[in-house]
Amino acid sequence: MDLHHPDNELHELFEGRLKIFQKKEGYRFSVDSILLAGFAAERASGTVADLGTGSGILPVILARHEKFQKITGIEIQEDLTVLARQNIGLNKCEDRVSIVHADIKDLTGRFSAGEFDTVITNPPFYTVSSGRINPNNQKALARHELHGTLRDFISAAAFLLRQSGKFFAVYLCFRIADLVTEMRRKNIEPKTFQFVHARIDEDATMVLVEGAKGAGTEAKTLPPLILYDAEGNYTEEVKAVFRGI
């Protein structure tokens, strides 16, 4: 795949510190992935698996932090796997990042149980029966549980995580009960929540979650993260996340 193909476009983020090609019409990462990367980077270390890596945005960001020794992105779509690998090369982090073309429902032949210190994921938010499915296949797979349900993603995380290993996800607030239920079903205890609001006077739409495999039941909630100020610009809190990446 040619990164400079007319179907791709280059995004330079964080004052040019990071460069990512993504599809003009297909899957495109959004600010939730960047917030998840910042949330995890503050709290995790060691080896990392990213379930549903897409264009490789999360591994590329985490590779900027020396405390992550090995990062593995797992992606079911072959074209995105190729794009992610080329983004890894573009950002010169091949020494610590690898991209694997695999189905998160069938990882037992590719990885060992408990192989990773950390698992991170931005899974599809919607069930197949919820809302209109995008006619673009990449967008459809990123948004709807067509090739993997929330249960599948949590089950894969539980398999890959070592005991006491950390799990990080970003998810829609209206499905938080589903997220917590599935985490606990696989012995990943929710430990930290941070709710994300578009504006200070609006309800939260997303939640950042940290869990730990085999941990106790005590959890905490961080102050809310507000994305935009009254003028529609990113708040200082969000800018601080960007500066830390």
Residue pairs with C-beta under 8 A, 6 or more apart in sequence:
1 79
1 82
1 83
1 86
2 8
3 10
3 21
3 83
3 86
3 87
3 90
6 24
7 23
7 24
7 25
7 26
8 21
8 22
8 23
8 24
8 83
9 21
9 22
9 23
9 24
10 19
10 20
10 21
11 19
11 20
11 21
11 22
12 18
12 19
13 19
13 20
13 34
14 242
14 243
14 245
17 64
17 245
18 60
18 61
18 64
18 91
18 245
19 87
19 90
19 91
20 29
20 55
20 56
20 57
20 60
20 87
20 90
20 91
21 55
21 83
21 86
21 87
21 90
22 28
22 29
22 55
22 83
23 55
23 83
23 138
25 136
26 79
26 80
26 136
26 137
26 138
26 139
27 54
27 55
27 77
27 80
27 138
27 139
27 141
27 142
28 55
28 139
29 54
29 55
29 57
31 227
31 238
32 122
32 170
32 196
32 206
33 54
33 57
33 58
33 122
33 170
34 57
34 61
34 241
34 242
34 245
35 170
35 196
35 206
35 208
35 225
35 238
35 241
36 58
36 120
36 122
36 168
36 169
36 170
36 208
37 57
37 58
37 61
37 62
37 120
37 245
38 61
38 241
38 242
38 244
38 245
39 168
39 170
39 194
39 208
39 210
40 48
40 62
40 118
40 120
40 166
40 168
40 210
41 61
41 62
41 65
41 244
41 245
42 244
43 166
43 168
43 192
43 210
44 68
44 117
44 118
44 120
44 166
44 168
45 67
45 68
45 117
45 118
46 67
46 68
46 69
46 116
46 117
46 118
47 68
47 69
47 70
47 71
47 72
47 115
47 116
47 117
47 118
48 59
48 62
48 68
48 70
48 71
48 72
48 116
48 117
48 118
48 119
48 120
49 71
49 72
49 73
49 74
49 111
49 115
49 116
49 118
49 119
49 120
49 157
49 160
50 58
50 59
50 62
50 71
50 72
50 73
50 74
50 119
50 120
50 121
51 74
51 104
51 119
51 120
51 121
51 123
51 153
51 156
51 157
52 74
52 75
52 76
52 104
52 121
52 122
52 123
52 124
52 142
52 148
52 153
53 59
53 73
53 74
53 75
53 80
53 84
53 99
54 75
54 80
54 84
54 122
54 142
55 80
55 83
55 84
55 87
56 73
56 83
56 84
56 85
56 87
56 88
56 97
56 99
57 87
58 73
58 120
58 122
59 71
59 72
59 73
59 84
59 88
59 93
59 97
59 99
60 87
60 88
60 91
60 93
60 97
61 245
62 68
62 71
62 120
63 71
63 88
63 91
63 93
63 96
63 97
64 93
64 245
68 96
68 118
69 96
70 96
70 98
71 96
71 97
71 98
72 97
72 98
72 99
72 100
72 116
73 84
73 97
73 98
73 99
73 100
74 99
74 100
74 102
74 104
74 107
75 81
75 84
75 99
75 100
75 101
75 102
76 101
76 102
76 103
76 104
76 141
76 147
76 148
77 138
77 141
78 101
79 138
80 138
81 99
81 100
81 101
84 99
85 99
88 94
88 97
88 98
88 99
100 110
102 110
103 147
103 148
104 148
104 152
104 153
104 156
105 147
105 148
105 152
105 155
105 156
107 156
107 159
107 160
108 159
111 159
111 160
113 159
113 160
114 160
114 161
114 162
114 163
114 165
115 160
115 162
116 160
116 161
116 162
116 165
117 161
117 162
117 165
117 166
118 161
118 165
118 166
118 167
118 168
119 156
119 157
119 160
119 161
119 165
119 166
119 167
119 168
120 167
120 168
120 169
121 153
121 157
121 168
121 169
122 169
122 170
123 145
123 148
123 150
123 153
123 169
123 171
124 141
124 142
124 143
124 144
124 145
124 146
124 148
124 150
125 143
125 171
125 172
125 175
126 143
126 144
126 145
127 144
127 145
127 149
128 144
128 145
128 146
130 144
131 144
133 140
133 143
133 144
133 146
134 140
134 143
134 144
140 146
141 147
145 152
150 175
150 178
150 179
150 182
151 182
151 185
153 169
154 179
154 182
154 183
154 185
154 186
154 188
155 186
157 167
157 186
157 188
158 186
158 187
158 188
158 213
161 167
161 188
161 213
162 213
163 213
163 214
164 212
164 213
164 214
164 215
165 212
165 213
166 210
166 211
166 212
166 213
167 183
167 188
167 209
167 210
167 211
167 212
167 213
168 208
168 209
168 210
168 211
169 179
169 208
169 209
169 211
170 196
170 206
170 207
170 208
170 209
171 179
171 206
171 207
171 209
172 205
172 206
172 207
173 195
173 203
173 204
173 205
173 206
173 207
176 207
179 207
179 209
180 190
183 189
183 190
183 209
183 211
184 190
187 213
187 214
188 211
188 212
188 213
189 211
189 212
189 213
189 214
189 215
189 216
189 217
189 219
190 209
190 210
190 211
190 219
191 210
191 211
191 212
191 215
191 218
191 219
191 220
192 208
192 209
192 210
192 219
192 220
192 221
192 222
193 207
193 208
193 209
193 210
193 219
193 220
193 221
193 222
194 207
194 208
194 221
194 222
194 223
194 224
194 225
195 204
195 206
195 207
195 208
195 221
195 224
195 225
196 204
196 205
196 206
196 207
196 208
196 224
196 225
196 227
197 203
197 204
197 205
197 224
197 225
197 226
197 227
198 205
198 226
198 227
198 228
199 226
199 227
199 228
199 229
199 230
200 226
204 224
208 225
225 237
225 238
225 241
226 235
226 237
226 238
227 234
227 235
227 238
228 234
228 235
229 235
234 242
